[in-house]
Amino acid sequence: MGEISIERQHLDRLLADSASTYGAPYQRAFAELADVRRGRPVAEILPLLRRAADEALLGFTDADLREQAEAISTGELYVRVTVS
């Protein structure tokens, strides 16, 4: 399910294991939400993902975030990343 597209220079904002100066990369926030919010409604997860994306300065579209929230809600894997 789904694909995240991100520019190479913003990769540190996405990955939790990078040498980023960001306090909470998006990957870590996504994983925490997936652990805690699995099975919860998309409408509950969506604003939390939006906040995490905004804090990581990632410009995900509403459709991108909705798809990610659906993956968390249903417990599906969301693993494809496209780096340009």
TIDO-889116 format. One record per residue: x, y, z of N, C-alpha, C in turn; residue in three letters. Coordinates in pm, whole numbers, plus 50000, padded with zeros to 5 digits. Layout:
REM residues N
XYZXYZXYZALA
...
END
This chain:
REM residues 84
500844988350000500005000050000500885012350000MET
500665021449910501235034649917502705036249888GLY
503055048449867504435052049838504695066149887GLU
505815068249952506245081549995507275086349896ILE
507065098149842508055104349753508715115849828SER
510035116349822510755126549897512025130249821ILE
512405142749828513635147249764514835142949849GLU
515915139449782517105134149850517585143049964ARG
517555156249947518085165050051517195165150176GLN
516005159450169515115159050285515035145150348HIS
515875136050303515845122450353516045121750504LEU
516875130750559517125130650703515875134050784ASP
514915140550721513665143850791512735131850800ARG
513015121850718512165110050711512685098550797LEU
513985096250792514545084150851515015086050994LEU
514575076951080514915077651223516375074251249ALA
517015066951161518395062851186519415071951119ASP
518975083351071519895092451004520635101051107SER
521605108451059522355117551146521695131351146ALA
520405131551147519635143851137519735152351263SER
519515165151243519425174251357517985175451406THR
517055168851337515645169251377515415160351497TYR
514615164951591514385157551714513575144951697GLY
512615145051606511755133251587511495131351439ALA
512405124351369512175121751228510815114951206PRO
510275116851088508945112051057508815096851072TYR
509845089451033509785074851042509505070251185GLN
510145076451281509945072951422508515076451465ARG
508045088251428506695092351464505665082951400ALA
505875079251275504965070151206504915056751278PHE
506085051351313506145038351381505435038851516ALA
505615049651589504945051051719503435051851702GLU
502975059251602501535059951576500995046351535LEU
501745039151454501305025951410501165016351528ALA
502075017351625501995008651744500785011951831ASP
500525024751848499515029251944498115030451881VAL
498045034051754496755037551692496215026951595ARG
496875015651582496385005151492494945001751528ARG
494105001351427492704998051447491825009951480GLY
492405021451501491645033551532491165039951401ARG
490185048651406489675054951284490705064051217PRO
490645064451085491535072851006491435087451051VAL
490235091951080490025105951121490775109351250ALA
491035099651332491795101751456493295102151429GLU
493755094151334495175092851303495675104151215ILE
494845108751124495245118651024495845131451082LEU
495225137951181495835150251233497165147651304PRO
497335135951360498605132551426499715130851323LEU
499375124451211500355123251102500695136851043LEU
499685145251027499905158750972500875166451061ARG
500675165651193501555172651286502985167451273ARG
503135154151267504475148151255505135152351124ALA
504385152551014504935156650885505325171350887ALA
504485179450949504785193750958506025196251042ASP
506165189051153507345190651239508615186351168GLU
508505176451080509665171751003509865179850875ALA
509005189850854509065198350736508945190550606LEU
508075180350608507815172250489506495176850428LEU
506495179250301505325184650233504415173950177GLY
503975164650260503065154350212501705160450178PHE
501085155350073499745159750038498745153450133THR
497525158750133496465152950214496205138450173ASP
496275135850042496065122149993497155112750045ALA
498425117450045499535109350097499275105750244ASP
498925115850322498725113650465497505104850492LEU
496445106550412495255098050429495615083450402ARG
496385081050297496795067450264497645061350377GLU
498525069350435499345064650546498475061850669GLN
497505070450695496595068450808495765055750789ALA
495355053150666494605040850637495465028650663GLU
496745029350627497665018250651497815015650801ALA
497945026350879498045024751024496755018951079ILE
495625024051036494325019451086494115004651060SER
494475000150939494234986250902495374976850939THR
496524982550977497664974251012498474969750892GLY
498194975350774498944971850654500324978250657GLU
501274971850592502614977550580502594989250484LEU
503384999150513503535010850427505025013250417TYR
505665007350316507125007050316507815012950195VAL
507125015750087507795020549967508135035349978ARG
509385038549949509835052449950510535055149817VAL
510185066049752510835070249629511645082749661THR
512945082149636513815093649662514225099349527VAL
514005112449512514375118849385515505128649406SER
END
